[in-house]
Structures are given as structure tokens and as C-alpha cells.
């Protein structure tokens, strides 16, 4: 997973190596496909969170494409606040829920 600061959607430098590894794998395995799921914490309206989740997943997709991963192998969607990693209502939980998950075909 790629985690974000509150109300942010830029991929932090600390995740670049991981994204590069996924891009390399996709280049070397043309039959593989991934789904990037953008997630948010529970704060904010449903509409806002769906949009923010989409910006998060699209940001990862754009980064993968810039790293020469084939666009036709990548799908990005927003789950908004619907799939939390943690059900608690505090900063520790919210920080786990602000993320993009990368799933390979067969995992979704």
C-alpha cells in the first residue's frame, strides 16, 4: 500500500522504489494487469472522498505510466471511505485508511 498525508494525493518519495518495481514487473509481464484502489479516511463528504480516492489511484497510475508500464495493464478506481483498514475513529486509524492498494489480477 501507498499511504498519504491528510487531504493529499501526491505519491511520497519513499514509495518510488515500490512503484518502480511494479512498473518493471508490468513491462516484463505483458499478460499481467493491476487494479489500483484509492482509499480515504472517513472524514469529508462521500462525494469528496470518492474524488480524493480517484486522484490517489490516478496519481499512482500516472507514475507507473511515466515509468513505462503499459497503460492497458493498469486500472484505477476509487473506493473512497468504503474499505477501511481500520474501523477506529482516531488519527492512527485514519492514517492507515488514507492509501492506494495495488492488486494484481486474481486478487480482485
N, C-alpha and C positions, 0 to 999 in steps of 0.2 A: 504494500500500500504506500501511497504518497500522501503525506499529511500537510495541512495548510494552517496558516495563522487565521485568526478570526476575520471573516469577510474578505479573504484573499483567494486568488486563484492562480497565482504565479507558481511554477514549479521551482522549489528551492534548489540551490546548487548541490546540496547534499544528496539529492536523488538523481543527479545527472548520470552517474555510473550505472545505476539500475536501469534507467530509461535507455541508455546506450546498449546495455546487454539485451534488452527486449528488442530493440531495433535490429541489432545484429542477428538475433535468432530469427526474426521475421524475414530478413533478407536471405538467410541461408535455408529457410524452410518455407518455400512458397505455398505450400498447402495449409499452413497454419493460419489461424485467424484469432484475433483477440477482441474482447469487449472491454472497454474502459467505462467503469461506472463511477460517476461523480456523486459524492455524498456531502451532506451538510449536517450541522448540528440542528437542534430543534428550534433555535431562536430565529426569528424572522417569519414572514408570511409564507404560506405554501408556495405561492407564485414566485416570490423572491428566491426561495430555496431551490426550486426547480431550475430557475435561471442560473443561479450560482453553481449548482451541481453540474449543469451543462458547460459552463465556462471552465470549470475544473477539468472535466473529461476532455473537452476540446483542446485545452492547453497541452495536455499530455499527448493527445493525438498529433497536434501540430509539431511538437518536439520530436516525436517519432518520425514523422514525415521529413522534417529537416535533417534527421539522421539517416535518411534514405530508406526507411521502412516503406514498403508499398502501401499506398493508401487503401487499396481494395482489400487489404487484410485487417483493417482496423475499423471498428465501430465505436462510437462514443455516445453514451446516454447519461441522463441524469436520473438519479433516484431521490434527489432532494433529501428530506429527513426520514424517508420511509424505511431505511435499512441500517439502523444504528449498530455500531459495535458494542456500545454500552448504553444501557437504559437509564443510568443515573442522571441527575439533573445538577451537575456541577462542572467546573472547568476541566477537571481531569477527564470526565466522560465526553464533554463536548470536543476536546482536543482529539480524542480517538475517532469521533464521528466525522470530523472535517477531513475527508480523504477522497482519493481516487483509487479504486481497486482495478487491477489488470487481471482479467480472466481469459484463459485460453479455451478454444472450442473444446467441448466436452466438460468444461467446468461450469457452464451456464446453459 
